[in-house]
Amino acid sequence: MGAALKLAERGLFTVTRGNPRVGCLLVKDHRVVGRGWHETDGEAHAEVNALKSAGDIAKDATAYVTLEPCCFEGRTAACTDVLAQSGVKRVVIGARDYHIQRLRTLGLEVKVMGLPVPGELNPGTYTRHRRNRPYVRIKTALSFDGRTALATGVSKWITSEEAREDAQYWRARSGAIVTGIGTVLADDPRLTVRSPEYQGCAPWRVVLDSQGRFPTDATMLDDHARVVVVCGRDAHGTVLPETVDVWHEVTPRVEIKSVLNRLASEGVNEVLVEAGSELVGSFVESQNWDEMIAYVAPKFMGSDARPVAEIKVGEMAATIRATIVSTTQVGPDLRVVLRRDERGVQNQ
């Protein structure tokens, strides 16, 4: 199963919308006869690729699959049926999904190992099912005194080149990057994956723009990755190029929850939020986040500089909880990963 998980990791940057990352190993007579992983969104699943690599030898083999095989036909055939038709006699499953009864109905022997359900590979697929939204990460760069931009709005560059390169990993594994119109107007970002290591990764760029102020000469329009501008009901901005997808909300202001619900319905598994303190504060305060990646630079920007998140807290019992899950030195900076505490606010 460890080898199957390693195979699944190969889809970390290519399977970002619609499906989980899965690996499959076929074993017969104590030797591996087939390997496969889910390589690209909408293409053949791990089990199908493993069977293809094994050919006729797959008959009577045991399939080790990191996640329970699907039993429905969508863009590809149902993996439960494909496994049964191949002659595989036993399936060992890393983590449960929804379809185990189908495998048994088809006459296969099934064993479940009970690995952690979301794991590090597929948090988004489970968040979509449980909360009807993608797994949301907030990425921020801040000074040691917790500031993300000077009072003038200048933020280039708080952290080192090593930290900015490290952040490319989080962009590359995301189905969409979400930002606000304020960031677009102030910084004109591309929000693309620049690192050669992740060449070919093209997360959607999603801009929350209640009043329809998105500029027609924005730099992010210069490349092929999808751009989505989400406007409020009454937005009457300039006409955007046909290459831009415009989503109109039914409310005057763009609602974060509504946008996340729409992204989930479009198959986006993981979202990376790269935005200013106001929008980050809205995500945190509304509990529409799961993880924060904070790159902390050993410098001080002063009390007039802008905070990580615009949040008003009047008493200690109202503070928003999080858990530090890792700290890593990146060049001269520190990467701190926080996860949202399911209990929400701090208990007194």
N, C-alpha and C positions, 0 to 999 in steps of 0.2 A: 504493500500500500504506500510505503514511503517513496518507492520508485514511481508509482502512479501519480502521487502528488507532485513529484518533480516534473513529470510530463505536463501536468495541468498548469504549472507555473509558466510554461512556454506561451500560454495564451494570455498572460497578464496584461499585455499592451495591445493585443489584437482583438480580444473579446471584451467589449465594453458596453455593448448595447444589445439587449434582448435575451442573451443566454449566459449561463454561468461558465466559469472556466473549469474544465473537467479533464482528467487523465484516465487512461485505461490501459491495463497490462493483461495480456493473455498468457496463461501458464499451462503447460501440458507436460506430463512426465518430468516434472521438476525443472523444466527449462522454459524460458520466455520465448513464445512463438509469435507474438504480435504486440505492437506498441502503437498508441494513438492518443491524440489530444484534440480538443476543440480548437482549431487553428484560427478561424475567422468568423466574425458575426454572420449568421445566415447560412454558413456552409456546413458540411458534414460534422456530426458530433464525434466525440472521442471514441465511443464504442464502434462506430462505423469505420473510422480510420484504422483502428486496431484490427478489426476483422479483415479489412482490405489488405493490411500488411501481412496477415497470417495466411490468407487464402483458405484452402481446404483443410489445412492443419488445425483450424479452429474447432473442428468437431471434437466433442468431449473435453474441451479445455475449460479451465476456470478463468473467469473474467474478474479482475480486480479493478473496480471503478470507484473513483473518489466520491462521487455523488450518485445517488440512486437514478438509474436510467429513466428517461421520460417515456410516457405511455401514450402520448397524443401525437398526431400528425399535423405539422405546421409547415414551416419552410423546408423541413426535412422529414423523413419517415420516423415513426415511433421506434426508439432504440430498444424497447422491451421486445417488440415483435422481431426486429432485425436480429437480436441476440438469439431468440428462440429458433428462428429459421436457420441460423448458422450451425446449429448443433451444439452450441456451448451448453454444458450441463450444470454449471454452478456459477453463481455470481456472488462475489464478496463486495459489499458496499461500505464505503467509508462513512458517509453521512446520509441520514434519511432525507427524503424529499416528500413525495406524495403518491408514489406509484408502485409500492412494493407488492401490493396484492395482485397486480397485473402479472408480474413476473412469476409468482407462484401459480396463478391460474394457467399460465402457459406451460407449466410443468418443470420449471427450473428450481433447483435447490438454491436457497438464498441465505446468506449470513450477513448480519449488520454489525460493523465494528463500533459504531457510536462515536465517531469523531465529532468535535465541536461543530455545530451546524454552520454558522456563518464563516468561521475561520478568518484568515487573512486574505484568502483568495476570492471569496464571493460574498462579502458583506452586503453588496447592493441587491442581489437577487432576493435575499431574505427580507431586507428592509422594504423592498417594493411590495412583497406579499403581505408583510405585517402592518406597514404604515402607509402604503400606497404612495410612497415617494422613494427616490433614490437614497443611497447612503451619502450623507453630506459631510464633506471635509472643508474646513476653513483654513486657508493658508495665509499666514501673515508674517511680516518681517518687522521686528521691533527693537528698540533700544533697551538697555538694561533697566531703565526706569519706565518701561512699558509704553513707549511712544512710537507711533507709526508714520508720522509726518510732522514737519515743522508747522507752525501756525499758518504759514503762507501756503501750505499744501505740498511743499517740496519733500520728496521721499527718496530720491535717487542720490546715492545708494546708502541705505542703512546697513545692510549686511554685505558680506564679502562675495567675491566672484564664486568661491567654492560653494557657498550657501545657495546662491542663485542657480548654479548648475545642479545641485542636489535637488532643488525644487522641481526640476524638469521631470523627475520620476513621478511625482504626484499628478502632474498634468498628463503625462503619457498614459497612465492607467485609468484616466477619467473619461466618461462618455461625454461630459459637457463641463465647460468652465463658465461660471456665472459671475457677472460683475454688474455694477450700477452705472447709470449714465454719467454720474459725477466723475467717476474714474475715467471713463472714455473721454469726456471733455477736458479733464485736467492732464491726463497722461498719454492719451491716444495709443493705448497698448495694442499689440498684435494678439497676445494670449495664445500663441502657438507653441508647439513643442520644437525647440531649436536644437536640442542635443542630437548629434549624429547617432548616438546609441539607440535612440528611439525613433529612428527615421521611419516615416510612413504613418505615425500616430497623428490623428487629426480630430481632436475633440471639438464638439460644437462650441461656439462662443455665444453665450446667451446674455443679452443686455436688458436689464430692467429699466424701463424708460417711460414712466407714467405719463409725461406730458408730450411725448413725441419729439424730443430734441436731438435724436441721433443724427450726427453729421454725415452728409453724403460723401465726404472725402476722408472718412475714418480709415486709418491704416489697416485695420483688420479686414477691410473689403478687398485688399490687394492680393489675397491668396485664395486657395480653393476650398478651405475648410468652411463648413456651414456656419452662417451667422443668423441668429434668431434675435429679433428685437421685440420685446414684450411691452405693449403700450396700454395705457389706461383707456377706459371707454370713450372719453371725450378728447383724446389726443388728436391734434390736427397738425402734425409736423409735416416736413417736406416729404415728397414722394421718394421712396428709396428704390435702389436698383432691384430688378427682378430676382437677382441672386439672393436677396435678403428675405428671409421668412419673417413676416410680421404677425404676431399673435395679439389679438385684441381681447383684453379682459372685460368682464361685464361690470366691473366697478371702476370708479374714477381713478383710484390708485392701484397699482399692481400689487397683488397679494402673493406673498412668498409661497404659502401653502398651495395656492392654485397653480403656480408655475411648477412647483415640484410634482404635483399630481399629474400635470400634463407631460412633464419629462418622463415620469414613470410609465405613463401610458404609451410613450414613444419608445420605450425599451431602454432608457438610460439607467444604468445600474449605479454608477458612482458620479457624484458631482463635486467639483472643486470650486469653492467660492474664493475669488480674489477681488476684494472690494475695499472701499473706505470704511471708516469707523461707524458711519451711520447705518449702512446696510449690514455690516457684520453684527452690529448691535441688534438689529431687527431679527437676524437669524438666531442669535444666541438667546435673546429675550423670549422669542416665540417657541423655543425648544426645537426648532427645525434644523438641528445639526447633530452630528454624531461624534465628530473628531475635529481637533484643531492641530495643525502643524505650525508651530511657532518657531521662527528662526530668531534667536536673541543675540544681538550684537553687544560687545563689551564697550558701550559708549552711553553717554547721557545726553538727552536732547532737551531737557528742561520742562518745567511745568506748563509753559504756554503751548507746547507741542500737542499734537492730537493723540488721543488714546487709541487702544486697540478696538474698543467697542463703545459706542454711545449708549450707555445704559444708566438709568437712574435707580439707585438703591438707597433706601432710607434707613434700613436697619439690618443688622447682621443676619437675622433670620431670613432675610429676603435675598441674600447672596446666592448666586447661581453656582451649583456644584459641578466639579469635574474631577477626574482622576488622572494623574500623571502615569502614563504607561511606559514611557521610555525617554531617556535623555542621551544625546549623541553629540560628540564634538565634531563640527564640520568646519575645517579651516580654523579661523579664530573665533567662530561663532558656536552657539549651542542650539541644536534642534531638540525641541521639547514637543512630545506628542501627548495631547490631552484627549480623554474621552468623556463624553457627557455622562453625568451621573443620572441614572434613570429616575432617581428620587427628586430631581429638579432642584429646588432651592435648598439652601443650607438649613439643617435643623439646628435650633438654638441649643 
